[in-house]
């Protein structure tokens, strides 16, 4: 029983280490804007957006769409033992995303964001 309680305490402290609270596509800037919460404060954190498990699907409104799981990953590489609740907005420019990958339907834990085909 003691081991189970320790396991639950450890996993619950790390389960909320990084959470996407909101994600949206900013069309004029052609970028994703992602709001996150995490625990830290001892070090500056760096994050990356990973689009994984992508599959091409036909939709009624957008035609063929790449549907992907979107994961924000902390790539700091240092274990931050501070527990200060931190909030931050990440901006992901999409200029480098190829036209063949668009449109993308990115699924975050807070919801789904459609990245449309870029209008040139």
C-alpha positions in Angstrom: 0.0 0.0 0.0 2.8 2.4 0.9 4.5 1.8 -2.5 1.1 2.5 -4.3 0.8 5.8 -2.4 4.4 6.8 -3.3 3.7 5.9 -7.0 0.5 8.0 -7.1 2.3 10.9 -5.5 5.2 10.8 -8.0 3.0 10.4 -11.0 0.5 13.1 -10.0 3.4 15.6 -9.5 4.7 14.9 -13.0 1.3 14.5 -14.7 0.6 18.3 -14.5 4.2 19.3 -15.4 3.1 20.6 -18.8 -0.4 21.3 -20.0 -1.7 23.0 -23.1 -4.6 25.3 -21.9 -5.4 26.9 -25.3 -4.3 26.7 -28.9 -5.4 28.8 -31.8 -4.4 29.6 -35.4 -3.6 33.2 -36.1 -4.3 33.6 -39.8 -2.8 37.1 -40.5 0.5 36.0 -38.9 0.2 32.4 -40.2 1.2 31.0 -36.9 0.0 28.8 -34.1 -0.4 30.4 -30.7 -0.3 28.0 -27.8 -0.8 28.8 -24.1 0.8 26.4 -21.7 1.1 25.9 -18.0 4.0 24.0 -16.3 5.8 23.9 -13.0 9.3 25.3 -12.8 11.0 28.6 -12.1 14.6 27.6 -11.6 15.5 27.5 -15.3 14.4 29.0 -18.5 12.4 26.3 -20.4 12.5 25.7 -24.2 9.6 23.9 -26.0 9.0 22.3 -29.3 5.8 21.3 -31.1 5.7 17.8 -32.4 3.0 16.7 -34.8 2.7 12.9 -34.6 0.4 10.0 -35.6 -0.6 11.9 -38.7 -3.2 10.4 -41.1 -4.7 11.8 -44.2 -8.5 12.0 -44.1 -11.2 13.4 -46.3 -13.5 16.0 -44.7 -16.7 17.6 -45.9 -15.6 21.2 -45.5 -11.9 21.1 -46.1 -11.3 18.2 -48.5 -8.2 16.2 -47.7 -6.7 17.0 -44.3 -3.7 15.8 -42.3 -5.1 14.9 -38.9 -2.3 14.9 -36.3 -1.8 14.6 -32.6 -0.1 17.8 -31.4 2.3 17.5 -28.5 4.2 20.3 -26.8 7.5 18.9 -25.5 9.9 20.5 -23.0 13.4 20.2 -24.5 15.2 22.1 -21.8 17.2 19.0 -20.8 17.5 20.0 -17.1 15.2 18.8 -14.4 13.7 21.9 -12.8 12.9 21.0 -9.2 11.1 24.3 -8.6 7.3 24.0 -8.3 6.2 27.6 -9.2 3.2 27.5 -11.5 4.3 29.1 -14.8 2.2 30.3 -17.7 3.5 31.1 -21.1 2.4 31.6 -24.7 4.3 29.8 -27.4 4.3 31.1 -31.0 5.0 28.6 -33.8 5.5 30.3 -37.2 4.1 28.1 -39.9 6.0 29.6 -42.9 8.2 26.5 -43.1 5.2 24.0 -43.2 5.0 22.8 -46.8 1.9 23.3 -48.9 1.6 19.5 -49.3 1.1 19.1 -45.5 -1.8 21.6 -45.3 -4.5 21.7 -44.2 -3.6 20.2 -40.8 -6.1 19.4 -38.1 -4.0 19.4 -34.9 -5.4 17.8 -31.8 -4.3 19.3 -28.5 -5.4 18.2 -25.1 -7.4 21.5 -24.9 -9.1 21.2 -28.3 -8.6 20.9 -32.0 -7.0 23.6 -34.3 -7.3 23.8 -38.0 -4.3 25.1 -39.9 -5.8 25.9 -43.4 -4.1 25.9 -46.7 -2.1 29.1 -47.0 -3.7 31.6 -49.4 -0.9 33.3 -51.5 
